[in-house]
């Protein structure tokens, strides 16, 4: 029995050795392939591969706070990555946004330099997109965030958020973004 098994393995090995060598070819990626995007993410396409500089609306006398954000297509167009840095790395994070067919919704995960993360859903309401996220491990008592964002006719973008903090909804922030190709994303 062992002899038959050994002969069979030798024959298989010999047959495989007779096969022509496998070669790989480098195929150039076409513009269409490198530009494809999941249909549910298409409303964001004009804003991808750009860097944005946002200014937080502040009360008079408060220091200026800026946010640099970069949006890019990832995972063969099945997701979008948004990386941002507030005040040269004092705070920042990365969001991965994708279509979840089981939920029938845009879904995202957001990971931060402050050690907490969020997960939520996003939907379109006309020209605006509305997000609702659950916050995990936030040291400031924030457990949920609701936000509405929109691309404005002048090419800018605005985001308004409110936080569920210690059981009460409070204003979080309003940020107005302009395209800023030369602004670097800085992390410490």
N, CA and C atoms as a LAMMPS dump frame, in Angstrom:
ITEM: TIMESTEP
0
ITEM: NUMBER OF ATOMS
564
ITEM: BOX BOUNDS ff ff ff
-5.0000000000000000e+02 5.0000000000000000e+02
-5.0000000000000000e+02 5.0000000000000000e+02
-5.0000000000000000e+02 5.0000000000000000e+02
ITEM: ATOMS id mol type element x y z
1 1 1 N 0.824 -1.19 0
2 1 2 C 0 0 0
3 1 3 C 0.869 1.256 0
4 2 1 N 1.892 1.244 0.854
5 2 2 C 2.8 2.374 0.916
6 2 3 C 3.517 2.533 -0.416
7 3 1 N 3.837 1.41 -1.027
8 3 2 C 4.544 1.435 -2.31
9 3 3 C 3.667 2.071 -3.391
10 4 1 N 2.385 1.725 -3.421
11 4 2 C 1.456 2.282 -4.417
12 4 3 C 1.313 3.783 -4.196
13 5 1 N 1.172 4.201 -2.961
14 5 2 C 1.052 5.624 -2.642
15 5 3 C 2.302 6.379 -3.073
16 6 1 N 3.465 5.808 -2.813
17 6 2 C 4.725 6.445 -3.187
18 6 3 C 4.846 6.571 -4.705
19 7 1 N 4.484 5.518 -5.427
20 7 2 C 4.543 5.555 -6.896
21 7 3 C 3.569 6.599 -7.43
22 8 1 N 2.36 6.659 -6.863
23 8 2 C 1.359 7.646 -7.289
24 8 3 C 1.881 9.057 -7.078
25 9 1 N 2.477 9.319 -5.924
26 9 2 C 3.019 10.652 -5.647
27 9 3 C 4.154 10.997 -6.605
28 10 1 N 4.996 10.024 -6.91
29 10 2 C 6.085 10.256 -7.86
30 10 3 C 5.543 10.576 -9.249
31 11 1 N 4.5 9.866 -9.671
32 11 2 C 3.901 10.12 -10.986
33 11 3 C 3.27 11.507 -11.037
34 12 1 N 2.582 11.89 -9.968
35 12 2 C 1.978 13.231 -9.917
36 12 3 C 3.074 14.282 -9.959
37 13 1 N 4.136 14.072 -9.206
38 13 2 C 5.254 15.017 -9.195
39 13 3 C 5.892 15.14 -10.56
40 14 1 N 6.069 14.007 -11.248
41 14 2 C 6.661 14.033 -12.588
42 14 3 C 5.748 14.755 -13.565
43 15 1 N 4.452 14.513 -13.452
44 15 2 C 3.503 15.183 -14.349
45 15 3 C 3.523 16.687 -14.121
46 16 1 N 3.607 17.089 -12.884
47 16 2 C 3.623 18.524 -12.578
48 16 3 C 4.917 19.164 -13.063
49 17 1 N 6.002 18.413 -13.025
50 17 2 C 7.277 18.955 -13.484
51 17 3 C 7.259 19.191 -14.984
52 18 1 N 6.388 18.482 -15.698
53 18 2 C 6.29 18.623 -17.146
54 18 3 C 5.474 19.853 -17.536
55 19 1 N 4.708 20.401 -16.611
56 19 2 C 3.873 21.575 -16.903
57 19 3 C 4.763 22.753 -17.242
58 20 1 N 4.333 23.598 -18.18
59 20 2 C 5.131 24.791 -18.471
60 20 3 C 5.162 25.704 -17.254
61 21 1 N 6.227 26.456 -17.081
62 21 2 C 6.308 27.339 -15.913
63 21 3 C 5.212 28.399 -15.97
64 22 1 N 4.724 28.745 -14.8
65 22 2 C 3.703 29.78 -14.696
66 22 3 C 4.398 31.132 -14.767
67 23 1 N 3.899 31.976 -15.633
68 23 2 C 4.466 33.318 -15.739
69 23 3 C 3.412 34.327 -15.357
70 24 1 N 3.854 35.431 -14.851
71 24 2 C 2.93 36.504 -14.521
72 24 3 C 3.259 37.692 -15.394
73 25 1 N 2.236 38.395 -15.741
74 25 2 C 2.428 39.581 -16.573
75 25 3 C 1.972 40.797 -15.799
76 26 1 N 2.671 41.867 -15.972
77 26 2 C 2.259 43.121 -15.368
78 26 3 C 1.298 43.784 -16.344
79 27 1 N 0.076 43.964 -15.882
80 27 2 C -0.94 44.574 -16.727
81 27 3 C -1.158 45.991 -16.24
82 28 1 N -1.012 46.967 -17.113
83 28 2 C -1.213 48.343 -16.662
84 28 3 C -2.665 48.573 -16.254
85 29 1 N -2.841 49.333 -15.191
86 29 2 C -4.177 49.682 -14.736
87 29 3 C -4.682 50.814 -15.606
88 30 1 N -5.857 50.615 -16.144
89 30 2 C -6.415 51.663 -16.999
90 30 3 C -7.025 52.754 -16.146
91 31 1 N -7.192 53.906 -16.734
92 31 2 C -7.791 55.026 -16.005
93 31 3 C -9.182 54.664 -15.532
94 32 1 N -9.936 53.942 -16.371
95 32 2 C -11.297 53.572 -15.984
96 32 3 C -11.284 52.666 -14.764
97 33 1 N -10.35 51.698 -14.735
98 33 2 C -10.284 50.784 -13.601
99 33 3 C -9.83 51.497 -12.345
100 34 1 N -8.866 52.397 -12.462
101 34 2 C -8.349 53.07 -11.276
102 34 3 C -9.28 54.172 -10.791
103 35 1 N -10.287 54.475 -11.574
104 35 2 C -11.215 55.547 -11.233
105 35 3 C -12.592 55.022 -10.829
106 36 1 N -12.784 53.694 -10.915
107 36 2 C -14.101 53.128 -10.639
108 36 3 C -14.465 53.324 -9.169
109 37 1 N -15.765 53.373 -8.921
110 37 2 C -16.253 53.606 -7.562
111 37 3 C -17.58 52.883 -7.394
112 38 1 N -17.784 52.289 -6.24
113 38 2 C -19.062 51.663 -5.942
114 38 3 C -20.169 52.676 -6.221
115 39 1 N -21.235 52.287 -6.907
116 39 2 C -22.29 53.243 -7.269
117 39 3 C -22.863 54.023 -6.084
118 40 1 N -22.88 53.426 -4.912
119 40 2 C -23.424 54.103 -3.73
120 40 3 C -22.502 55.208 -3.218
121 41 1 N -21.247 55.195 -3.661
122 41 2 C -20.278 56.217 -3.252
123 41 3 C -20.121 57.324 -4.29
124 42 1 N -20.781 57.187 -5.438
125 42 2 C -20.6 58.141 -6.538
126 42 3 C -20.859 59.602 -6.178
127 43 1 N -21.803 59.934 -5.284
128 43 2 C -21.981 61.356 -4.957
129 43 3 C -20.718 62.021 -4.405
130 44 1 N -19.786 61.23 -3.871
131 44 2 C -18.546 61.781 -3.316
132 44 3 C -17.428 61.904 -4.355
133 45 1 N -17.601 61.318 -5.515
134 45 2 C -16.515 61.226 -6.503
135 45 3 C -15.852 62.56 -6.838
136 46 1 N -16.616 63.648 -7.054
137 46 2 C -15.94 64.907 -7.403
138 46 3 C -15.027 65.45 -6.301
139 47 1 N -15.137 64.926 -5.096
140 47 2 C -14.386 65.466 -3.964
141 47 3 C -13.226 64.569 -3.541
142 48 1 N -13.044 63.458 -4.258
143 48 2 C -11.968 62.524 -3.924
144 48 3 C -10.625 63.016 -4.449
145 49 1 N -9.574 62.516 -3.805
146 49 2 C -8.191 62.854 -4.157
147 49 3 C -7.937 64.349 -4.042
148 50 1 N -8.565 64.927 -3.052
149 50 2 C -8.392 66.353 -2.768
150 50 3 C -8.143 66.533 -1.279
151 51 1 N -7.5 67.635 -0.98
152 51 2 C -7.252 67.995 0.415
153 51 3 C -8.085 69.223 0.727
154 52 1 N -8.705 69.199 1.904
155 52 2 C -9.613 70.266 2.331
156 52 3 C -9.1 70.884 3.624
157 53 1 N -9.269 72.186 3.764
158 53 2 C -8.91 72.881 5.006
159 53 3 C -10.191 73.46 5.588
160 54 1 N -10.493 73.033 6.801
161 54 2 C -11.707 73.484 7.469
162 54 3 C -11.399 74.417 8.615
163 55 1 N -12.274 75.387 8.786
164 55 2 C -12.168 76.317 9.908
165 55 3 C -13.396 76.122 10.792
166 56 1 N -13.16 75.877 12.069
167 56 2 C -14.25 75.713 13.02
168 56 3 C -14.868 77.074 13.308
169 57 1 N -16.195 77.13 13.34
170 57 2 C -16.868 78.353 13.776
171 57 3 C -16.615 78.487 15.273
172 58 1 N -16.121 79.651 15.691
173 58 2 C -15.765 79.875 17.092
174 58 3 C -16.46 81.121 17.62
175 59 1 N -16.593 81.169 18.908
176 59 2 C -17.092 82.37 19.572
177 59 3 C -16.018 83.45 19.489
178 60 1 N -16.401 84.721 19.49
179 60 2 C -15.392 85.797 19.464
180 60 3 C -14.386 85.623 20.605
181 61 1 N -13.121 85.815 20.281
182 61 2 C -12.066 85.708 21.283
183 61 3 C -11.458 84.32 21.407
184 62 1 N -12.095 83.314 20.82
185 62 2 C -11.533 81.964 20.892
186 62 3 C -10.481 81.776 19.803
187 63 1 N -9.528 80.921 20.073
188 63 2 C -8.454 80.645 19.115
189 63 3 C -9.002 79.946 17.874
190 64 1 N -8.395 80.229 16.745
191 64 2 C -8.755 79.603 15.484
192 64 3 C -8.384 78.121 15.528
193 65 1 N -9.309 77.268 15.126
194 65 2 C -9.062 75.832 15.067
195 65 3 C -9.255 75.395 13.618
196 66 1 N -8.257 74.683 13.068
197 66 2 C -8.356 74.229 11.683
198 66 3 C -8.266 72.706 11.6
199 67 1 N -8.888 72.192 10.568
200 67 2 C -8.911 70.762 10.297
201 67 3 C -8.473 70.552 8.855
202 68 1 N -7.461 69.726 8.646
203 68 2 C -7.026 69.364 7.302
204 68 3 C -7.541 67.951 7.041
205 69 1 N -8.232 67.782 5.921
206 69 2 C -8.864 66.507 5.608
207 69 3 C -8.545 66.094 4.18
208 70 1 N -8.225 64.822 4.003
209 70 2 C -7.948 64.287 2.663
210 70 3 C -8.891 63.126 2.4
211 71 1 N -9.536 63.159 1.244
212 71 2 C -10.479 62.114 0.847
213 71 3 C -9.876 61.331 -0.304
214 72 1 N -9.944 59.991 -0.236
215 72 2 C -9.404 59.191 -1.331
216 72 3 C -10.139 57.87 -1.508
217 73 1 N -10.146 57.427 -2.745
218 73 2 C -10.734 56.15 -3.135
219 73 3 C -9.769 55.051 -2.703
220 74 1 N -10.299 53.986 -2.082
221 74 2 C -9.456 52.859 -1.676
222 74 3 C -10.169 51.549 -2.007
223 75 1 N -9.444 50.468 -1.868
224 75 2 C -9.981 49.114 -2.013
225 75 3 C -10.722 48.924 -3.336
226 76 1 N -10.055 49.313 -4.42
227 76 2 C -10.61 49.172 -5.773
228 76 3 C -11.951 49.878 -5.934
229 77 1 N -12.123 50.969 -5.222
230 77 2 C -13.337 51.757 -5.353
231 77 3 C -14.495 51.287 -4.496
232 78 1 N -14.255 50.316 -3.63
233 78 2 C -15.327 49.829 -2.764
234 78 3 C -15.452 50.64 -1.48
235 79 1 N -14.521 51.55 -1.248
236 79 2 C -14.556 52.352 -0.022
237 79 3 C -13.869 53.69 -0.261
238 80 1 N -14.113 54.593 0.661
239 80 2 C -13.462 55.902 0.674
240 80 3 C -12.791 56.06 2.031
241 81 1 N -11.56 56.558 2.009
242 81 2 C -10.845 56.863 3.248
243 81 3 C -10.788 58.377 3.399
244 82 1 N -11.164 58.856 4.58
245 82 2 C -11.061 60.27 4.916
246 82 3 C -10.135 60.369 6.119
247 83 1 N -8.989 60.99 5.925
248 83 2 C -8.022 61.166 7.004
249 83 3 C -7.988 62.643 7.345
250 84 1 N -7.992 62.971 8.642
251 84 2 C -7.969 64.387 9.018
252 84 3 C -7.083 64.627 10.227
253 85 1 N -6.61 65.868 10.31
254 85 2 C -5.723 66.286 11.392
255 85 3 C -6.133 67.683 11.844
256 86 1 N -6.435 67.821 13.125
257 86 2 C -6.837 69.106 13.697
258 86 3 C -5.61 69.773 14.319
259 87 1 N -5.426 71.042 13.984
260 87 2 C -4.336 71.851 14.549
261 87 3 C -2.989 71.127 14.557
262 88 1 N -2.579 70.714 13.374
263 88 2 C -1.268 70.081 13.168
264 88 3 C -1.039 68.867 14.063
265 89 1 N -2.059 68.049 14.199
266 89 2 C -1.894 66.775 14.881
267 89 3 C -2.293 66.732 16.332
268 90 1 N -2.853 67.812 16.863
269 90 2 C -3.34 67.774 18.242
270 90 3 C -4.392 66.674 18.375
271 91 1 N -5.183 66.507 17.325
272 91 2 C -6.213 65.475 17.264
273 91 3 C -6.366 65.089 15.801
274 92 1 N -6.754 63.868 15.552
275 92 2 C -6.993 63.448 14.178
276 92 3 C -7.632 62.084 14.134
277 93 1 N -7.927 61.66 12.92
278 93 2 C -8.542 60.356 12.781
279 93 3 C -8.647 59.924 11.342
280 94 1 N -9.125 58.708 11.194
281 94 2 C -9.301 58.142 9.866
282 94 3 C -10.647 57.432 9.804
283 95 1 N -11.389 57.726 8.74
284 95 2 C -12.694 57.126 8.504
285 95 3 C -12.611 56.232 7.279
286 96 1 N -13.238 55.076 7.357
287 96 2 C -13.417 54.208 6.198
288 96 3 C -14.923 54.117 5.969
289 97 1 N -15.359 54.568 4.791
290 97 2 C -16.776 54.609 4.415
291 97 3 C -17.007 53.612 3.289
292 98 1 N -18.054 52.784 3.405
293 98 2 C -18.335 51.785 2.376
294 98 3 C -19.826 51.464 2.365
295 99 1 N -20.27 50.796 1.32
296 99 2 C -21.655 50.359 1.196
297 99 3 C -21.782 48.978 1.816
298 100 1 N -22.751 48.816 2.737
299 100 2 C -23.022 47.521 3.351
300 100 3 C -24.333 46.998 2.774
301 101 1 N -24.279 46.02 1.868
302 101 2 C -25.512 45.537 1.246
303 101 3 C -26.468 44.88 2.236
304 102 1 N -25.951 44.284 3.305
305 102 2 C -26.846 43.639 4.275
306 102 3 C -27.681 44.668 5.028
307 103 1 N -27.143 45.878 5.226
308 103 2 C -27.896 46.953 5.884
309 103 3 C -28.592 47.853 4.87
310 104 1 N -28.164 47.775 3.614
311 104 2 C -28.711 48.667 2.592
312 104 3 C -28.372 50.112 2.901
313 105 1 N -27.144 50.331 3.392
314 105 2 C -26.762 51.666 3.853
315 105 3 C -25.263 51.879 3.692
316 106 1 N -24.883 53.151 3.621
317 106 2 C -23.479 53.501 3.756
318 106 3 C -23.11 53.328 5.224
319 107 1 N -21.985 52.723 5.477
320 107 2 C -21.527 52.436 6.836
321 107 3 C -20.101 52.951 6.954
322 108 1 N -19.731 53.387 8.155
323 108 2 C -18.355 53.842 8.335
324 108 3 C -17.851 53.529 9.727
325 109 1 N -16.525 53.48 9.8
326 109 2 C -15.799 53.343 11.057
327 109 3 C -14.806 54.492 11.106
328 110 1 N -14.682 55.092 12.278
329 110 2 C -13.797 56.241 12.466
330 110 3 C -12.893 55.94 13.649
331 111 1 N -11.583 55.996 13.435
332 111 2 C -10.589 55.713 14.469
333 111 3 C -9.823 56.994 14.758
334 112 1 N -9.562 57.281 16.038
335 112 2 C -9.004 58.578 16.413
336 112 3 C -7.674 58.471 17.146
337 113 1 N -6.953 59.583 17.149
338 113 2 C -5.71 59.67 17.917
339 113 3 C -5.989 59.784 19.413
340 114 1 N -7.235 60.039 19.783
341 114 2 C -7.594 60.157 21.196
342 114 3 C -7.935 58.802 21.818
343 115 1 N -7.843 57.735 21.024
344 115 2 C -8.046 56.404 21.575
345 115 3 C -9.472 55.902 21.548
346 116 1 N -10.402 56.664 21.004
347 116 2 C -11.759 56.157 20.876
348 116 3 C -12.055 55.932 19.404
349 117 1 N -13.16 55.24 19.144
350 117 2 C -13.58 55.033 17.766
351 117 3 C -15.091 55.139 17.685
352 118 1 N -15.584 55.317 16.469
353 118 2 C -17.024 55.383 16.255
354 118 3 C -17.385 54.473 15.088
355 119 1 N -18.663 54.154 15.021
356 119 2 C -19.194 53.41 13.874
357 119 3 C -20.608 53.915 13.65
358 120 1 N -20.953 54.066 12.386
359 120 2 C -22.262 54.63 12.112
360 120 3 C -22.728 54.388 10.695
361 121 1 N -23.866 55.007 10.399
362 121 2 C -24.454 54.92 9.07
363 121 3 C -24.616 56.321 8.506
364 122 1 N -24.695 56.371 7.179
365 122 2 C -24.809 57.646 6.494
366 122 3 C -25.827 57.49 5.372
367 123 1 N -26.626 58.529 5.157
368 123 2 C -27.591 58.502 4.059
369 123 3 C -27.669 59.882 3.431
370 124 1 N -28.172 59.923 2.207
371 124 2 C -28.32 61.194 1.504
372 124 3 C -29.732 61.71 1.664
373 125 1 N -29.822 63.019 1.861
374 125 2 C -31.103 63.714 1.932
375 125 3 C -30.964 64.909 0.994
376 126 1 N -31.3 64.71 -0.272
377 126 2 C -31.073 65.752 -1.267
378 126 3 C -29.587 65.921 -1.493
379 127 1 N -29.087 67.15 -1.368
380 127 2 C -27.66 67.435 -1.555
381 127 3 C -26.854 67.269 -0.274
382 128 1 N -27.498 66.875 0.794
383 128 2 C -26.82 66.737 2.087
384 128 3 C -26.659 65.264 2.416
385 129 1 N -25.658 64.976 3.242
386 129 2 C -25.581 63.635 3.78
387 129 3 C -25.648 63.732 5.288
388 130 1 N -26.421 62.793 5.836
389 130 2 C -26.725 62.781 7.263
390 130 3 C -26.089 61.533 7.866
391 131 1 N -25.381 61.726 8.962
392 131 2 C -24.685 60.612 9.609
393 131 3 C -25.133 60.491 11.06
394 132 1 N -25.179 59.267 11.528
395 132 2 C -25.463 58.99 12.939
396 132 3 C -24.488 57.909 13.376
397 133 1 N -23.715 58.217 14.412
398 133 2 C -22.688 57.273 14.835
399 133 3 C -22.722 57.031 16.332
400 134 1 N -22.3 55.85 16.691
401 134 2 C -22.149 55.468 18.085
402 134 3 C -20.668 55.617 18.43
403 135 1 N -20.394 56.176 19.598
404 135 2 C -19.021 56.46 20.017
405 135 3 C -18.622 55.453 21.094
406 136 1 N -17.45 54.878 20.942
407 136 2 C -16.942 53.895 21.905
408 136 3 C -15.712 54.455 22.611
409 137 1 N -15.714 54.411 23.941
410 137 2 C -14.54 54.737 24.77
411 137 3 C -14.161 56.215 24.784
412 138 1 N -15.117 57.118 24.638
413 138 2 C -14.801 58.547 24.667
414 138 3 C -14.67 59.012 26.114
415 139 1 N -13.587 59.685 26.436
416 139 2 C -13.31 60.138 27.804
417 139 3 C -14.173 61.323 28.218
418 140 1 N -14.816 62.002 27.258
419 140 2 C -15.613 63.192 27.578
420 140 3 C -17.104 62.908 27.709
421 141 1 N -17.489 61.641 27.774
422 141 2 C -18.888 61.295 27.967
423 141 3 C -19.738 61.377 26.707
424 142 1 N -19.117 61.48 25.537
425 142 2 C -19.872 61.519 24.282
426 142 3 C -20.136 60.082 23.847
427 143 1 N -21.421 59.759 23.639
428 143 2 C -21.787 58.396 23.257
429 143 3 C -22.388 58.305 21.856
430 144 1 N -22.869 59.435 21.312
431 144 2 C -23.411 59.453 19.953
432 144 3 C -23.093 60.788 19.302
433 145 1 N -23.046 60.769 17.96
434 145 2 C -22.864 61.994 17.178
435 145 3 C -23.851 61.951 16.024
436 146 1 N -24.517 63.077 15.789
437 146 2 C -25.358 63.25 14.6
438 146 3 C -24.789 64.426 13.836
439 147 1 N -24.652 64.273 12.525
440 147 2 C -24.111 65.377 11.734
441 147 3 C -24.804 65.457 10.382
442 148 1 N -24.798 66.666 9.849
443 148 2 C -25.292 66.921 8.501
444 148 3 C -24.198 67.675 7.772
445 149 1 N -23.85 67.191 6.599
446 149 2 C -22.793 67.814 5.807
447 149 3 C -23.304 68.034 4.399
448 150 1 N -22.69 69.008 3.731
449 150 2 C -23.092 69.265 2.348
450 150 3 C -21.976 69.951 1.587
451 151 1 N -21.965 69.69 0.284
452 151 2 C -21.098 70.406 -0.635
453 151 3 C -21.915 71.57 -1.153
454 152 1 N -21.392 72.765 -1.019
455 152 2 C -22.123 73.976 -1.386
456 152 3 C -21.808 74.376 -2.827
457 153 1 N -22.708 75.153 -3.444
458 153 2 C -22.517 75.537 -4.849
459 153 3 C -21.186 76.232 -5.136
460 154 1 N -20.611 76.897 -4.149
461 154 2 C -19.338 77.6 -4.38
462 154 3 C -18.12 76.675 -4.28
463 155 1 N -18.362 75.35 -4.132
464 155 2 C -17.262 74.394 -4.072
465 155 3 C -16.752 74.127 -2.672
466 156 1 N -17.307 74.817 -1.678
467 156 2 C -16.904 74.567 -0.297
468 156 3 C -17.763 73.444 0.283
469 157 1 N -17.42 73.03 1.465
470 157 2 C -18.124 71.97 2.155
471 157 3 C -18.383 72.446 3.582
472 158 1 N -19.539 72.083 4.13
473 158 2 C -19.857 72.465 5.51
474 158 3 C -20.359 71.247 6.272
475 159 1 N -19.958 71.159 7.532
476 159 2 C -20.382 70.076 8.404
477 159 3 C -20.844 70.662 9.733
478 160 1 N -22.029 70.229 10.165
479 160 2 C -22.576 70.654 11.455
480 160 3 C -22.864 69.386 12.259
481 161 1 N -22.353 69.33 13.494
482 161 2 C -22.519 68.125 14.31
483 161 3 C -23.046 68.475 15.687
484 162 1 N -23.765 67.509 16.247
485 162 2 C -24.184 67.602 17.648
486 162 3 C -23.835 66.292 18.325
487 163 1 N -23.549 66.392 19.627
488 163 2 C -23.079 65.249 20.397
489 163 3 C -24.083 64.901 21.487
490 164 1 N -24.279 63.613 21.725
491 164 2 C -24.994 63.167 22.913
492 164 3 C -23.925 62.998 23.982
493 165 1 N -23.871 63.982 24.887
494 165 2 C -22.819 64.03 25.901
495 165 3 C -23.459 64.004 27.277
496 166 1 N -23.089 63.02 28.057
497 166 2 C -23.647 62.853 29.403
498 166 3 C -25.168 62.875 29.371
499 167 1 N -25.73 62.223 28.345
500 167 2 C -27.18 62.069 28.252
501 167 3 C -27.936 63.222 27.616
502 168 1 N -27.255 64.289 27.18
503 168 2 C -27.943 65.437 26.577
504 168 3 C -27.336 65.772 25.224
505 169 1 N -28.191 66.14 24.253
506 169 2 C -27.697 66.577 22.951
507 169 3 C -27.197 68.007 23.064
508 170 1 N -25.945 68.215 22.647
509 170 2 C -25.32 69.543 22.686
510 170 3 C -24.691 69.835 21.327
511 171 1 N -24.568 71.133 21.008
512 171 2 C -23.9 71.505 19.76
513 171 3 C -22.454 71.03 19.817
514 172 1 N -22.016 70.388 18.754
515 172 2 C -20.644 69.897 18.704
516 172 3 C -19.732 70.86 17.98
517 173 1 N -19.985 71.057 16.683
518 173 2 C -19.162 71.982 15.913
519 173 3 C -19.823 72.301 14.576
520 174 1 N -19.386 73.398 14.001
521 174 2 C -19.695 73.759 12.621
522 174 3 C -18.355 74.052 11.965
523 175 1 N -18.101 73.388 10.837
524 175 2 C -16.821 73.559 10.142
525 175 3 C -17.103 73.87 8.677
526 176 1 N -16.426 74.868 8.163
527 176 2 C -16.521 75.226 6.738
528 176 3 C -15.185 74.901 6.084
529 177 1 N -15.212 74.078 5.034
530 177 2 C -14.006 73.61 4.351
531 177 3 C -13.868 74.237 2.968
532 178 1 N -12.621 74.517 2.584
533 178 2 C -12.281 74.934 1.221
534 178 3 C -11.18 73.996 0.732
535 179 1 N -11.129 73.803 -0.572
536 179 2 C -10.064 72.965 -1.104
537 179 3 C -8.723 73.643 -0.86
538 180 1 N -7.751 72.858 -0.4
539 180 2 C -6.442 73.401 -0.052
540 180 3 C -5.356 72.382 -0.396
541 181 1 N -5.005 72.269 -1.692
542 181 2 C -4.083 71.223 -2.135
543 181 3 C -2.734 71.213 -1.424
544 182 1 N -2.231 72.337 -0.985
545 182 2 C -0.908 72.388 -0.363
546 182 3 C -0.899 72.133 1.126
547 183 1 N -2.054 71.926 1.735
548 183 2 C -2.099 71.736 3.19
549 183 3 C -1.696 70.313 3.563
550 184 1 N -0.674 70.17 4.417
551 184 2 C -0.222 68.826 4.792
552 184 3 C -1.052 68.251 5.94
553 185 1 N -1.225 66.93 5.907
554 185 2 C -1.811 66.215 7.041
555 185 3 C -0.674 65.943 8.013
556 186 1 N -0.774 66.453 9.229
557 186 2 C 0.306 66.31 10.204
558 186 3 C -0.204 65.525 11.409
559 187 1 N 0.567 64.519 11.79
560 187 2 C 0.29 63.763 13.009
561 187 3 C 1.546 63.767 13.857
562 188 1 N 1.373 63.707 15.163
563 188 2 C 2.514 63.731 16.083
564 188 3 C 2.991 62.334 16.374
